[in-house]
Amino acid sequence: MATIYLASPLGFSPENGHYLEKIKTRLTSQGFAVFDPWEQTQSAADIAKAFTLENYRERVSVFRMISSEIGKRNEEGIRNADMLFAVLDGAEIDSGTASEVGFASALGKRCFGLRTDLRDSGDFVGVPVNLQVLHFIERTGGKLFRGIDDITLGVYEK
C-alpha cells in the first residue's frame, strides 16, 4: 500500500477538522495510507508544558527544541512516503506546506495539490497558485485538483 504525506495548514484550527477528514477519506478510499503530520502527538505534552513557562528565554528555547523535533519527524514522514498531497487553499499558500512540496519534489516524490479556493493566488492571471509550487507539482508528474471529488490518484501510482 502506497503512503501519501498530507501537507496542510488545516491542523492550526479545529474548525478545519471536518475538511481535513474529508480529504483523508478520499485518499484512503483509493487505497492509500495517509501520513498526516497533525496526527503526530509525540510533542503534545511538551508543547502544553512550554506554554506554561513564565521565563521568556526558557520558553523560546524549549519551543525551538520542540520545533526542531517536529521538523525532523515531518522530514522523515516525507522521506518515507511514496507521494505528497498538499492542501493549497487560502489567500496565500501556507509556507510550511510550500516547503514540504519543494522538499518532496527535490527527493523525486510525486506531488499533488488541492485548491478548492476560487481565488487565484498565483503570480499571473489564470495561475491558481504560486508558479513555483505549481511547477514542483507538475514536474513530478503530479496534478493540481480543484475539488475533493476530483482527486483520483490511482492512475498516478508508481
N, CA, C and O atoms as a GROMACS GRO file, in nm:
protein
  632
    1MET      N    1   0.085  -0.118   0.000
    1MET     CA    2   0.000   0.000   0.000
    1MET      C    3   0.090   0.124   0.000
    1MET      O    4   0.176   0.138   0.086
    2ALA      N    5   0.068   0.212  -0.096
    2ALA     CA    6   0.146   0.336  -0.105
    2ALA      C    7   0.104   0.432   0.006
    2ALA      O    8  -0.012   0.437   0.046
    3THR      N    9   0.201   0.508   0.053
    3THR     CA   10   0.177   0.607   0.158
    3THR      C   11   0.186   0.747   0.100
    3THR      O   12   0.275   0.778   0.021
    4ILE      N   13   0.091   0.831   0.139
    4ILE     CA   14   0.088   0.972   0.098
    4ILE      C   15   0.110   1.057   0.221
    4ILE      O   16   0.044   1.040   0.324
    5TYR      N   17   0.204   1.150   0.210
    5TYR     CA   18   0.224   1.251   0.314
    5TYR      C   19   0.125   1.363   0.285
    5TYR      O   20   0.123   1.415   0.174
    6LEU      N   21   0.043   1.399   0.382
    6LEU     CA   22  -0.059   1.502   0.364
    6LEU      C   23  -0.011   1.634   0.422
    6LEU      O   24  -0.017   1.655   0.544
    7ALA      N   25   0.034   1.722   0.336
    7ALA     CA   26   0.083   1.853   0.377
    7ALA      C   27  -0.033   1.951   0.380
    7ALA      O   28  -0.104   1.966   0.281
    8SER      N   29  -0.053   2.017   0.495
    8SER     CA   30  -0.162   2.115   0.503
    8SER      C   31  -0.147   2.200   0.628
    8SER      O   32  -0.082   2.160   0.725
    9PRO      N   33  -0.208   2.318   0.626
    9PRO     CA   34  -0.214   2.400   0.746
    9PRO      C   35  -0.343   2.377   0.825
    9PRO      O   36  -0.373   2.452   0.918
   10LEU      N   37  -0.418   2.275   0.790
   10LEU     CA   38  -0.554   2.258   0.844
   10LEU      C   39  -0.558   2.225   0.993
   10LEU      O   40  -0.662   2.244   1.056
   11GLY      N   41  -0.450   2.178   1.050
   11GLY     CA   42  -0.449   2.146   1.192
   11GLY      C   43  -0.438   2.266   1.283
   11GLY      O   44  -0.453   2.253   1.405
   12PHE      N   45  -0.411   2.384   1.228
   12PHE     CA   46  -0.398   2.503   1.312
   12PHE      C   47  -0.531   2.549   1.369
   12PHE      O   48  -0.534   2.623   1.468
   13SER      N   49  -0.641   2.506   1.308
   13SER     CA   50  -0.773   2.542   1.359
   13SER      C   51  -0.859   2.417   1.369
   13SER      O   52  -0.873   2.342   1.272
   14PRO      N   53  -0.917   2.393   1.486
   14PRO     CA   54  -1.004   2.276   1.500
   14PRO      C   55  -1.127   2.284   1.408
   14PRO      O   56  -1.190   2.182   1.381
   15GLU      N   57  -1.161   2.401   1.362
   15GLU     CA   58  -1.276   2.419   1.273
   15GLU      C   59  -1.252   2.355   1.137
   15GLU      O   60  -1.347   2.332   1.062
   16ASN      N   61  -1.125   2.328   1.104
   16ASN     CA   62  -1.092   2.267   0.975
   16ASN      C   63  -1.091   2.115   0.979
   16ASN      O   64  -1.066   2.051   0.878
   17GLY      N   65  -1.119   2.057   1.094
   17GLY     CA   66  -1.112   1.912   1.112
   17GLY      C   67  -1.198   1.835   1.014
   17GLY      O   68  -1.154   1.734   0.959
   18HIS      N   69  -1.320   1.882   0.992
   18HIS     CA   70  -1.412   1.812   0.900
   18HIS      C   71  -1.356   1.811   0.758
   18HIS      O   72  -1.360   1.709   0.689
   19TYR      N   73  -1.304   1.924   0.715
   19TYR     CA   74  -1.246   1.937   0.580
   19TYR      C   75  -1.125   1.843   0.566
   19TYR      O   76  -1.111   1.774   0.466
   20LEU      N   77  -1.039   1.841   0.667
   20LEU     CA   78  -0.922   1.754   0.666
   20LEU      C   79  -0.963   1.607   0.659
   20LEU      O   80  -0.905   1.529   0.584
   21GLU      N   81  -1.063   1.570   0.737
   21GLU     CA   82  -1.110   1.430   0.736
   21GLU      C   83  -1.171   1.391   0.602
   21GLU      O   84  -1.155   1.278   0.557
   22LYS      N   85  -1.240   1.484   0.537
   22LYS     CA   86  -1.299   1.457   0.406
   22LYS      C   87  -1.189   1.429   0.303
   22LYS      O   88  -1.205   1.341   0.219
   23ILE      N   89  -1.081   1.503   0.309
   23ILE     CA   90  -0.969   1.481   0.218
   23ILE      C   91  -0.904   1.346   0.246
   23ILE      O   92  -0.876   1.270   0.154
   24LYS      N   93  -0.881   1.315   0.374
   24LYS     CA   94  -0.820   1.188   0.411
   24LYS      C   95  -0.908   1.070   0.370
   24LYS      O   96  -0.857   0.967   0.325
   25THR      N   97  -1.038   1.084   0.386
   25THR     CA   98  -1.130   0.978   0.344
   25THR      C   99  -1.119   0.955   0.194
   25THR      O  100  -1.118   0.840   0.149
   26ARG      N  101  -1.110   1.061   0.117
   26ARG     CA  102  -1.097   1.048  -0.029
   26ARG      C  103  -0.967   0.975  -0.064
   26ARG      O  104  -0.966   0.889  -0.152
   27LEU      N  105  -0.859   1.008   0.004
   27LEU     CA  106  -0.729   0.944  -0.024
   27LEU      C  107  -0.729   0.798   0.018
   27LEU      O  108  -0.681   0.712  -0.057
   28THR      N  109  -0.782   0.768   0.136
   28THR     CA  110  -0.782   0.629   0.183
   28THR      C  111  -0.879   0.543   0.103
   28THR      O  112  -0.857   0.423   0.087
   29SER      N  113  -0.986   0.603   0.052
   29SER     CA  114  -1.082   0.526  -0.028
   29SER      C  115  -1.020   0.477  -0.159
   29SER      O  116  -1.074   0.388  -0.225
   30GLN      N  117  -0.908   0.537  -0.196
   30GLN     CA  118  -0.839   0.496  -0.318
   30GLN      C  119  -0.724   0.401  -0.287
   30GLN      O  120  -0.641   0.372  -0.374
   31GLY      N  121  -0.719   0.353  -0.163
   31GLY     CA  122  -0.622   0.250  -0.127
   31GLY      C  123  -0.489   0.301  -0.076
   31GLY      O  124  -0.392   0.226  -0.074
   32PHE      N  125  -0.482   0.427  -0.036
   32PHE     CA  126  -0.356   0.483   0.013
   32PHE      C  127  -0.357   0.495   0.165
   32PHE      O  128  -0.460   0.522   0.226
   33ALA      N  129  -0.240   0.474   0.224
   33ALA     CA  130  -0.220   0.505   0.365
   33ALA      C  131  -0.181   0.652   0.372
   33ALA      O  132  -0.102   0.699   0.290
   34VAL      N  133  -0.235   0.724   0.469
   34VAL     CA  134  -0.208   0.868   0.480
   34VAL      C  135  -0.124   0.895   0.604
   34VAL      O  136  -0.160   0.857   0.715
   35PHE      N  137  -0.011   0.962   0.583
   35PHE     CA  138   0.068   1.014   0.694
   35PHE      C  139   0.027   1.159   0.712
   35PHE      O  140   0.061   1.244   0.630
   36ASP      N  141  -0.046   1.186   0.818
   36ASP     CA  142  -0.092   1.322   0.848
   36ASP      C  143  -0.008   1.375   0.964
   36ASP      O  144  -0.020   1.325   1.075
   37PRO      N  145   0.076   1.477   0.940
   37PRO     CA  146   0.159   1.530   1.047
   37PRO      C  147   0.078   1.578   1.167
   37PRO      O  148   0.128   1.579   1.279
   38TRP      N  149  -0.047   1.618   1.144
   38TRP     CA  150  -0.130   1.667   1.254
   38TRP      C  151  -0.173   1.555   1.348
   38TRP      O  152  -0.219   1.581   1.459
   39GLU      N  153  -0.158   1.430   1.306
   39GLU     CA  154  -0.190   1.317   1.393
   39GLU      C  155  -0.071   1.277   1.481
   39GLU      O  156  -0.086   1.193   1.570
   40GLN      N  157   0.045   1.336   1.456
   40GLN     CA  158   0.164   1.304   1.534
   40GLN      C  159   0.157   1.381   1.666
   40GLN      O  160   0.166   1.504   1.668
   41THR      N  161   0.141   1.309   1.774
   41THR     CA  162   0.118   1.375   1.904
   41THR      C  163   0.236   1.360   2.001
   41THR      O  164   0.222   1.388   2.120
   42GLN      N  165   0.351   1.316   1.950
   42GLN     CA  166   0.465   1.292   2.037
   42GLN      C  167   0.508   1.417   2.115
   42GLN      O  168   0.562   1.404   2.225
   43SER      N  169   0.487   1.534   2.062
   43SER     CA  170   0.531   1.658   2.126
   43SER      C  171   0.420   1.732   2.201
   43SER      O  172   0.445   1.839   2.257
   44ALA      N  173   0.300   1.676   2.204
   44ALA     CA  174   0.186   1.748   2.262
   44ALA      C  175   0.208   1.787   2.407
   44ALA      O  176   0.181   1.901   2.445
   45ALA      N  177   0.256   1.696   2.489
   45ALA     CA  178   0.277   1.727   2.631
   45ALA      C  179   0.385   1.833   2.648
   45ALA      O  180   0.372   1.922   2.732
   46ASP      N  181   0.491   1.824   2.568
   46ASP     CA  182   0.600   1.922   2.577
   46ASP      C  183   0.550   2.061   2.535
   46ASP      O  184   0.589   2.162   2.595
   47ILE      N  185   0.465   2.066   2.434
   47ILE     CA  186   0.410   2.195   2.389
   47ILE      C  187   0.324   2.256   2.499
   47ILE      O  188   0.337   2.375   2.529
   48ALA      N  189   0.237   2.175   2.558
   48ALA     CA  190   0.150   2.226   2.665
   48ALA      C  191   0.233   2.278   2.782
   48ALA      O  192   0.202   2.382   2.838
   49LYS      N  193   0.338   2.206   2.817
   49LYS     CA  194   0.425   2.248   2.927
   49LYS      C  195   0.499   2.377   2.892
   49LYS      O  196   0.514   2.466   2.976
   50ALA      N  197   0.546   2.387   2.768
   50ALA     CA  198   0.621   2.506   2.726
   50ALA      C  199   0.535   2.632   2.734
   50ALA      O  200   0.586   2.739   2.768
   51PHE      N  201   0.409   2.621   2.705
   51PHE     CA  202   0.320   2.737   2.714
   51PHE      C  203   0.306   2.788   2.857
   51PHE      O  204   0.272   2.904   2.878
   52THR      N  205   0.333   2.704   2.955
   52THR     CA  206   0.321   2.746   3.095
   52THR      C  207   0.447   2.809   3.150
   52THR      O  208   0.445   2.865   3.260
   53LEU      N  209   0.558   2.802   3.076
   53LEU     CA  210   0.684   2.859   3.124
   53LEU      C  211   0.675   3.011   3.131
   53LEU      O  212   0.638   3.076   3.033
   54GLU      N  213   0.707   3.065   3.244
   54GLU     CA  214   0.699   3.210   3.261
   54GLU      C  215   0.823   3.282   3.211
   54GLU      O  216   0.815   3.396   3.164
   55ASN      N  217   0.937   3.216   3.220
   55ASN     CA  218   1.061   3.277   3.174
   55ASN      C  219   1.063   3.276   3.021
   55ASN      O  220   1.064   3.170   2.959
   56TYR      N  221   1.064   3.393   2.962
   56TYR     CA  222   1.054   3.407   2.817
   56TYR      C  223   1.166   3.334   2.744
   56TYR      O  224   1.141   3.259   2.650
   57ARG      N  225   1.290   3.355   2.788
   57ARG     CA  226   1.404   3.291   2.720
   57ARG      C  227   1.397   3.139   2.730
   57ARG      O  228   1.430   3.069   2.634
   58GLU      N  229   1.355   3.090   2.843
   58GLU     CA  230   1.340   2.946   2.859
   58GLU      C  231   1.230   2.893   2.766
   58GLU      O  232   1.246   2.789   2.702
   59ARG      N  233   1.117   2.967   2.759
   59ARG     CA  234   1.006   2.927   2.672
   59ARG      C  235   1.051   2.923   2.526
   59ARG      O  236   1.021   2.828   2.453
   60VAL      N  237   1.124   3.026   2.484
   60VAL     CA  238   1.173   3.032   2.346
   60VAL      C  239   1.267   2.914   2.319
   60VAL      O  240   1.258   2.851   2.214
   61SER      N  241   1.355   2.885   2.412
   61SER     CA  242   1.449   2.774   2.396
   61SER      C  243   1.376   2.640   2.384
   61SER      O  244   1.411   2.557   2.300
   62VAL      N  245   1.278   2.620   2.469
   62VAL     CA  246   1.202   2.494   2.466
   62VAL      C  247   1.123   2.482   2.336
   62VAL      O  248   1.119   2.375   2.275
   63PHE      N  249   1.059   2.590   2.294
   63PHE     CA  250   0.983   2.586   2.169
   63PHE      C  251   1.075   2.562   2.049
   63PHE      O  252   1.036   2.496   1.953
   64ARG      N  253   1.196   2.616   2.054
   64ARG     CA  254   1.293   2.593   1.946
   64ARG      C  255   1.327   2.444   1.938
   64ARG      O  256   1.335   2.388   1.829
   65MET      N  257   1.348   2.382   2.053
   65MET     CA  258   1.379   2.239   2.058
   65MET      C  259   1.261   2.156   2.006
   65MET      O  260   1.280   2.063   1.927
   66ILE      N  261   1.141   2.191   2.049
   66ILE     CA  262   1.021   2.120   2.003
   66ILE      C  263   1.004   2.135   1.852
   66ILE      O  264   0.972   2.039   1.783
   67SER      N  265   1.026   2.256   1.802
   67SER     CA  266   1.013   2.281   1.658
   67SER      C  267   1.110   2.195   1.579
   67SER      O  268   1.075   2.141   1.474
   68SER      N  269   1.231   2.183   1.629
   68SER     CA  270   1.330   2.100   1.562
   68SER      C  271   1.286   1.954   1.558
   68SER      O  272   1.302   1.887   1.456
   69GLU      N  273   1.232   1.904   1.668
   69GLU     CA  274   1.185   1.766   1.673
   69GLU      C  275   1.070   1.743   1.575
   69GLU      O  276   1.067   1.643   1.504
   70ILE      N  277   0.976   1.837   1.571
   70ILE     CA  278   0.863   1.825   1.479
   70ILE      C  279   0.911   1.830   1.335
   70ILE      O  280   0.865   1.753   1.251
   71GLY      N  281   1.004   1.922   1.305
   71GLY     CA  282   1.059   1.932   1.170
   71GLY      C  283   1.126   1.803   1.126
   71GLY      O  284   1.107   1.759   1.012
   72LYS      N  285   1.203   1.742   1.215
   72LYS     CA  286   1.269   1.615   1.182
   72LYS      C  287   1.167   1.505   1.158
   72LYS      O  288   1.181   1.425   1.066
   73ARG      N  289   1.063   1.500   1.241
   73ARG     CA  290   0.959   1.399   1.227
   73ARG      C  291   0.887   1.415   1.092
   73ARG      O  292   0.859   1.316   1.023
   74ASN      N  293   0.857   1.539   1.056
   74ASN     CA  294   0.790   1.563   0.929
   74ASN      C  295   0.882   1.531   0.811
   74ASN      O  296   0.836   1.479   0.709
   75GLU      N  297   1.010   1.563   0.825
   75GLU     CA  298   1.106   1.528   0.719
   75GLU      C  299   1.106   1.377   0.697
   75GLU      O  300   1.103   1.331   0.583
   76GLU      N  301   1.111   1.302   0.804
   76GLU     CA  302   1.110   1.156   0.792
   76GLU      C  303   0.978   1.107   0.730
   76GLU      O  304   0.977   1.012   0.652
   77GLY      N  305   0.868   1.173   0.767
   77GLY     CA  306   0.739   1.137   0.708
   77GLY      C  307   0.740   1.154   0.557
   77GLY      O  308   0.687   1.070   0.484
   78ILE      N  309   0.800   1.263   0.511
   78ILE     CA  310   0.810   1.287   0.366
   78ILE      C  311   0.905   1.186   0.302
   78ILE      O  312   0.874   1.128   0.198
   79ARG      N  313   1.019   1.165   0.365
   79ARG     CA  314   1.117   1.069   0.310
   79ARG      C  315   1.058   0.928   0.298
   79ARG      O  316   1.086   0.857   0.201
   80ASN      N  317   0.977   0.888   0.395
   80ASN     CA  318   0.921   0.753   0.397
   80ASN      C  319   0.795   0.738   0.312
   80ASN      O  320   0.753   0.626   0.284
   81ALA      N  321   0.735   0.849   0.270
   81ALA     CA  322   0.614   0.844   0.190
   81ALA      C  323   0.648   0.818   0.043
   81ALA      O  324   0.758   0.847  -0.003
   82ASP      N  325   0.552   0.763  -0.028
   82ASP     CA  326   0.568   0.741  -0.171
   82ASP      C  327   0.533   0.866  -0.251
   82ASP      O  328   0.588   0.889  -0.358
   83MET      N  329   0.440   0.946  -0.198
   83MET     CA  330   0.391   1.065  -0.266
   83MET      C  331   0.359   1.172  -0.162
   83MET      O  332   0.358   1.146  -0.041
   84LEU      N  333   0.334   1.293  -0.211
   84LEU     CA  334   0.291   1.402  -0.123
   84LEU      C  335   0.164   1.463  -0.182
   84LEU      O  336   0.152   1.482  -0.303
   85PHE      N  337   0.071   1.493  -0.093
   85PHE     CA  338  -0.054   1.559  -0.132
   85PHE      C  339  -0.065   1.686  -0.048
   85PHE      O  340  -0.062   1.678   0.075
   86ALA      N  341  -0.078   1.801  -0.112
   86ALA     CA  342  -0.077   1.930  -0.042
   86ALA      C  343  -0.210   2.004  -0.057
   86ALA      O  344  -0.264   2.014  -0.166
   87VAL      N  345  -0.260   2.055   0.055
   87VAL     CA  346  -0.379   2.140   0.054
   87VAL      C  347  -0.331   2.283   0.036
   87VAL      O  348  -0.254   2.334   0.118
   88LEU      N  349  -0.376   2.348  -0.071
   88LEU     CA  350  -0.322   2.478  -0.113
   88LEU      C  351  -0.425   2.589  -0.109
   88LEU      O  352  -0.412   2.687  -0.182
   89ASP      N  353  -0.528   2.576  -0.027
   89ASP     CA  354  -0.632   2.678  -0.017
   89ASP      C  355  -0.585   2.798   0.065
   89ASP      O  356  -0.487   2.790   0.140
   90GLY      N  357  -0.656   2.909   0.048
   90GLY     CA  358  -0.626   3.030   0.123
   90GLY      C  359  -0.578   3.140   0.031
   90GLY      O  360  -0.547   3.117  -0.086
   91ALA      N  361  -0.572   3.262   0.086
   91ALA     CA  362  -0.525   3.375   0.007
   91ALA      C  363  -0.380   3.355  -0.036
   91ALA      O  364  -0.340   3.395  -0.145
   92GLU      N  365  -0.302   3.293   0.050
   92GLU     CA  366  -0.163   3.256   0.022
   92GLU      C  367  -0.144   3.111   0.061
   92GLU      O  368  -0.209   3.063   0.154
   93ILE      N  369  -0.058   3.041  -0.008
   93ILE     CA  370  -0.026   2.904   0.030
   93ILE      C  371   0.052   2.909   0.160
   93ILE      O  372   0.141   2.993   0.177
   94ASP      N  373   0.019   2.820   0.253
   94ASP     CA  374   0.091   2.811   0.379
   94ASP      C  375   0.239   2.785   0.352
   94ASP      O  376   0.274   2.700   0.270
   95SER      N  377   0.327   2.859   0.420
   95SER     CA  378   0.471   2.847   0.394
   95SER      C  379   0.526   2.709   0.426
   95SER      O  380   0.613   2.659   0.355
   96GLY      N  381   0.476   2.645   0.532
   96GLY     CA  382   0.521   2.510   0.564
   96GLY      C  383   0.479   2.411   0.458
   96GLY      O  384   0.557   2.323   0.420
   97THR      N  385   0.357   2.425   0.409
   97THR     CA  386   0.307   2.337   0.303
   97THR      C  387   0.388   2.355   0.176
   97THR      O  388   0.424   2.257   0.110
   98ALA      N  389   0.418   2.480   0.140
   98ALA     CA  390   0.500   2.507   0.022
   98ALA      C  391   0.639   2.445   0.038
   98ALA      O  392   0.694   2.390  -0.058
   99SER      N  393   0.695   2.454   0.157
   99SER     CA  394   0.827   2.394   0.183
   99SER      C  395   0.822   2.243   0.167
   99SER      O  396   0.914   2.183   0.111
  100GLU      N  397   0.715   2.182   0.217
  100GLU     CA  398   0.702   2.036   0.207
  100GLU      C  399   0.690   1.993   0.061
  100GLU      O  400   0.746   1.890   0.023
  101VAL      N  401   0.619   2.070  -0.021
  101VAL     CA  402   0.608   2.039  -0.164
  101VAL      C  403   0.746   2.046  -0.229
  101VAL      O  404   0.785   1.956  -0.303
  102GLY      N  405   0.820   2.152  -0.201
  102GLY     CA  406   0.953   2.168  -0.260
  102GLY      C  407   1.048   2.057  -0.219
  102GLY      O  408   1.123   2.005  -0.302
  103PHE      N  409   1.044   2.021  -0.091
  103PHE     CA  410   1.132   1.916  -0.040
  103PHE      C  411   1.098   1.781  -0.104
  103PHE      O  412   1.187   1.709  -0.149
  104ALA      N  413   0.970   1.748  -0.107
  104ALA     CA  414   0.928   1.621  -0.166
  104ALA      C  415   0.964   1.616  -0.315
  104ALA      O  416   1.010   1.513  -0.365
  105SER      N  417   0.945   1.725  -0.383
  105SER     CA  418   0.980   1.732  -0.525
  105SER      C  419   1.130   1.710  -0.545
  105SER      O  420   1.171   1.636  -0.635
  106ALA      N  421   1.211   1.772  -0.461
  106ALA     CA  422   1.356   1.756  -0.471
  106ALA      C  423   1.398   1.611  -0.445
  106ALA      O  424   1.499   1.564  -0.499
  107LEU      N  425   1.322   1.540  -0.363
  107LEU     CA  426   1.350   1.399  -0.336
  107LEU      C  427   1.301   1.307  -0.447
  107LEU      O  428   1.326   1.186  -0.445
  108GLY      N  429   1.231   1.365  -0.544
  108GLY     CA  430   1.178   1.284  -0.653
  108GLY      C  431   1.044   1.220  -0.624
  108GLY      O  432   1.002   1.128  -0.694
  109LYS      N  433   0.976   1.269  -0.520
  109LYS     CA  434   0.843   1.216  -0.486
  109LYS      C  435   0.739   1.281  -0.578
  109LYS      O  436   0.750   1.399  -0.609
  110ARG      N  437   0.641   1.205  -0.620
  110ARG     CA  438   0.532   1.262  -0.697
  110ARG      C  439   0.447   1.348  -0.604
  110ARG      O  440   0.413   1.305  -0.494
  111CYS      N  441   0.414   1.469  -0.648
  111CYS     CA  442   0.340   1.564  -0.565
  111CYS      C  443   0.208   1.601  -0.631
  111CYS      O  444   0.198   1.612  -0.753
  112PHE      N  445   0.108   1.619  -0.547
  112PHE     CA  446  -0.025   1.660  -0.591
  112PHE      C  447  -0.071   1.775  -0.504
  112PHE      O  448  -0.024   1.793  -0.392
  113GLY      N  449  -0.163   1.854  -0.557
  113GLY     CA  450  -0.217   1.964  -0.481
  113GLY      C  451  -0.368   1.969  -0.493
  113GLY      O  452  -0.427   1.919  -0.588
  114LEU      N  453  -0.429   2.032  -0.394
  114LEU     CA  454  -0.573   2.057  -0.394
  114LEU      C  455  -0.595   2.204  -0.366
  114LEU      O  456  -0.551   2.256  -0.263
  115ARG      N  457  -0.664   2.270  -0.456
  115ARG     CA  458  -0.702   2.409  -0.434
  115ARG      C  459  -0.849   2.423  -0.469
  115ARG      O  460  -0.886   2.430  -0.586
  116THR      N  461  -0.932   2.426  -0.365
  116THR     CA  462  -1.076   2.444  -0.386
  116THR      C  463  -1.114   2.591  -0.380
  116THR      O  464  -1.224   2.628  -0.420
  117ASP      N  465  -1.023   2.673  -0.331
  117ASP     CA  466  -1.044   2.818  -0.322
  117ASP      C  467  -1.063   2.873  -0.463
  117ASP      O  468  -0.981   2.846  -0.551
  118LEU      N  469  -1.168   2.950  -0.485
  118LEU     CA  470  -1.198   3.003  -0.617
  118LEU      C  471  -1.104   3.114  -0.661
  118LEU      O  472  -1.091   3.142  -0.780
  119ARG      N  473  -1.037   3.176  -0.565
  119ARG     CA  474  -0.947   3.287  -0.597
  119ARG      C  475  -0.815   3.234  -0.653
  119ARG      O  476  -0.764   3.132  -0.606
  120ASP      N  477  -0.760   3.303  -0.751
  120ASP     CA  478  -0.624   3.274  -0.795
  120ASP      C  479  -0.529   3.339  -0.694
  120ASP      O  480  -0.551   3.452  -0.652
  121SER      N  481  -0.425   3.268  -0.657
  121SER     CA  482  -0.323   3.328  -0.571
  121SER      C  483  -0.187   3.315  -0.637
  121SER      O  484  -0.083   3.328  -0.572
  122GLY      N  485  -0.190   3.290  -0.767
  122GLY     CA  486  -0.066   3.275  -0.842
  122GLY      C  487  -0.008   3.409  -0.882
  122GLY      O  488  -0.059   3.515  -0.847
  123ASP      N  489   0.100   3.401  -0.956
  123ASP     CA  490   0.174   3.520  -0.995
  123ASP      C  491   0.113   3.591  -1.116
  123ASP      O  492   0.139   3.709  -1.139
  124PHE      N  493   0.032   3.518  -1.192
  124PHE     CA  494  -0.029   3.574  -1.312
  124PHE      C  495  -0.176   3.536  -1.318
  124PHE      O  496  -0.219   3.440  -1.254
  125VAL      N  497  -0.252   3.610  -1.396
  125VAL     CA  498  -0.393   3.580  -1.414
  125VAL      C  499  -0.409   3.439  -1.467
  125VAL      O  500  -0.340   3.398  -1.561
  126GLY      N  501  -0.500   3.364  -1.407
  126GLY     CA  502  -0.527   3.228  -1.450
  126GLY      C  503  -0.435   3.122  -1.390
  126GLY      O  504  -0.453   3.003  -1.416
  127VAL      N  505  -0.338   3.164  -1.311
  127VAL     CA  506  -0.249   3.070  -1.243
  127VAL      C  507  -0.302   3.058  -1.100
  127VAL      O  508  -0.290   3.153  -1.023
  128PRO      N  509  -0.358   2.942  -1.064
  128PRO     CA  510  -0.431   2.931  -0.938
  128PRO      C  511  -0.344   2.937  -0.812
  128PRO      O  512  -0.393   2.973  -0.705
  129VAL      N  513  -0.216   2.900  -0.823
  129VAL     CA  514  -0.126   2.902  -0.707
  129VAL      C  515   0.010   2.957  -0.750
  129VAL      O  516   0.035   2.978  -0.868
  130ASN      N  517   0.096   2.980  -0.653
  130ASN     CA  518   0.231   3.026  -0.679
  130ASN      C  519   0.294   2.943  -0.790
  130ASN      O  520   0.286   2.820  -0.787
  131LEU      N  521   0.356   3.009  -0.887
  131LEU     CA  522   0.408   2.938  -1.004
  131LEU      C  523   0.514   2.834  -0.968
  131LEU      O  524   0.523   2.731  -1.035
  132GLN      N  525   0.592   2.859  -0.865
  132GLN     CA  526   0.695   2.762  -0.828
  132GLN      C  527   0.634   2.637  -0.768
  132GLN      O  528   0.678   2.526  -0.798
  133VAL      N  529   0.533   2.654  -0.682
  133VAL     CA  530   0.464   2.538  -0.624
  133VAL      C  531   0.397   2.457  -0.734
  133VAL      O  532   0.407   2.335  -0.736
  134LEU      N  533   0.331   2.524  -0.826
  134LEU     CA  534   0.266   2.455  -0.938
  134LEU      C  535   0.370   2.381  -1.022
  134LEU      O  536   0.347   2.268  -1.065
  135HIS      N  537   0.484   2.444  -1.045
  135HIS     CA  538   0.591   2.380  -1.121
  135HIS      C  539   0.639   2.253  -1.052
  135HIS      O  540   0.655   2.150  -1.117
  136PHE      N  541   0.662   2.259  -0.920
  136PHE     CA  542   0.709   2.142  -0.848
  136PHE      C  543   0.608   2.028  -0.854
  136PHE      O  544   0.646   1.911  -0.863
  137ILE      N  545   0.480   2.061  -0.848
  137ILE     CA  546   0.377   1.958  -0.859
  137ILE      C  547   0.380   1.896  -0.998
  137ILE      O  548   0.381   1.773  -1.012
  138GLU      N  549   0.380   1.979  -1.100
  138GLU     CA  550   0.373   1.929  -1.238
  138GLU      C  551   0.501   1.860  -1.283
  138GLU      O  552   0.494   1.764  -1.360
  139ARG      N  553   0.617   1.905  -1.237
  139ARG     CA  554   0.744   1.842  -1.280
  139ARG      C  555   0.759   1.701  -1.227
  139ARG      O  556   0.834   1.621  -1.283
  140THR      N  557   0.687   1.670  -1.120
  140THR     CA  558   0.694   1.534  -1.064
  140THR      C  559   0.596   1.440  -1.131
  140THR      O  560   0.592   1.321  -1.099
  141GLY      N  561   0.516   1.492  -1.223
  141GLY     CA  562   0.413   1.410  -1.286
  141GLY      C  563   0.282   1.414  -1.210
  141GLY      O  564   0.190   1.337  -1.240
  142GLY      N  565   0.273   1.502  -1.112
  142GLY     CA  566   0.152   1.516  -1.033
  142GLY      C  567   0.053   1.611  -1.097
  142GLY      O  568   0.067   1.649  -1.213
  143LYS      N  569  -0.046   1.648  -1.020
  143LYS     CA  570  -0.155   1.730  -1.074
  143LYS      C  571  -0.214   1.818  -0.964
  143LYS      O  572  -0.207   1.784  -0.845
  144LEU      N  573  -0.270   1.929  -1.004
  144LEU     CA  574  -0.345   2.017  -0.914
  144LEU      C  575  -0.493   1.988  -0.934
  144LEU      O  576  -0.545   2.005  -1.044
  145PHE      N  577  -0.560   1.945  -0.828
  145PHE     CA  578  -0.703   1.918  -0.833
  145PHE      C  579  -0.778   2.039  -0.779
  145PHE      O  580  -0.727   2.110  -0.692
  146ARG      N  581  -0.900   2.062  -0.831
  146ARG     CA  582  -0.979   2.179  -0.790
  146ARG      C  583  -1.095   2.143  -0.699
  146ARG      O  584  -1.165   2.232  -0.651
  147GLY      N  585  -1.117   2.016  -0.673
  147GLY     CA  586  -1.224   1.972  -0.584
  147GLY      C  587  -1.188   1.837  -0.522
  147GLY      O  588  -1.117   1.758  -0.584
  148ILE      N  589  -1.238   1.810  -0.403
  148ILE     CA  590  -1.208   1.683  -0.335
  148ILE      C  591  -1.258   1.566  -0.418
  148ILE      O  592  -1.189   1.464  -0.429
  149ASP      N  593  -1.376   1.578  -0.475
  149ASP     CA  594  -1.431   1.468  -0.555
  149ASP      C  595  -1.354   1.445  -0.684
  149ASP      O  596  -1.370   1.341  -0.748
  150ASP      N  597  -1.269   1.540  -0.723
  150ASP     CA  598  -1.189   1.526  -0.846
  150ASP      C  599  -1.061   1.447  -0.823
  150ASP      O  600  -0.996   1.404  -0.918
  151ILE      N  601  -1.025   1.426  -0.696
  151ILE     CA  602  -0.899   1.359  -0.664
  151ILE      C  603  -0.904   1.213  -0.708
  151ILE      O  604  -0.986   1.134  -0.660
  152THR      N  605  -0.816   1.179  -0.801
  152THR     CA  606  -0.802   1.042  -0.849
  152THR      C  607  -0.653   1.013  -0.860
  152THR      O  608  -0.589   1.051  -0.958
  153LEU      N  609  -0.599   0.946  -0.760
  153LEU     CA  610  -0.455   0.922  -0.757
  153LEU      C  611  -0.415   0.784  -0.805
  153LEU      O  612  -0.298   0.762  -0.834
  154GLY      N  613  -0.508   0.692  -0.815
  154GLY     CA  614  -0.475   0.556  -0.855
  154GLY      C  615  -0.401   0.548  -0.988
  154GLY      O  616  -0.314   0.462  -1.005
  155VAL      N  617  -0.433   0.635  -1.079
  155VAL     CA  618  -0.368   0.633  -1.210
  155VAL      C  619  -0.225   0.686  -1.203
  155VAL      O  620  -0.149   0.673  -1.298
  156TYR      N  621  -0.188   0.747  -1.089
  156TYR     CA  622  -0.056   0.805  -1.074
  156TYR      C  623   0.040   0.719  -0.994
  156TYR      O  624   0.157   0.754  -0.977
  157GLU      N  625  -0.010   0.608  -0.943
  157GLU     CA  626   0.074   0.523  -0.859
  157GLU      C  627   0.196   0.477  -0.936
  157GLU      O  628   0.188   0.445  -1.054
  158LYS      N  629   0.310   0.475  -0.866
  158LYS     CA  630   0.436   0.431  -0.929
  158LYS      C  631   0.436   0.281  -0.945
  158LYS      O  632   0.533   0.224  -0.996
   0.00000   0.00000   0.00000
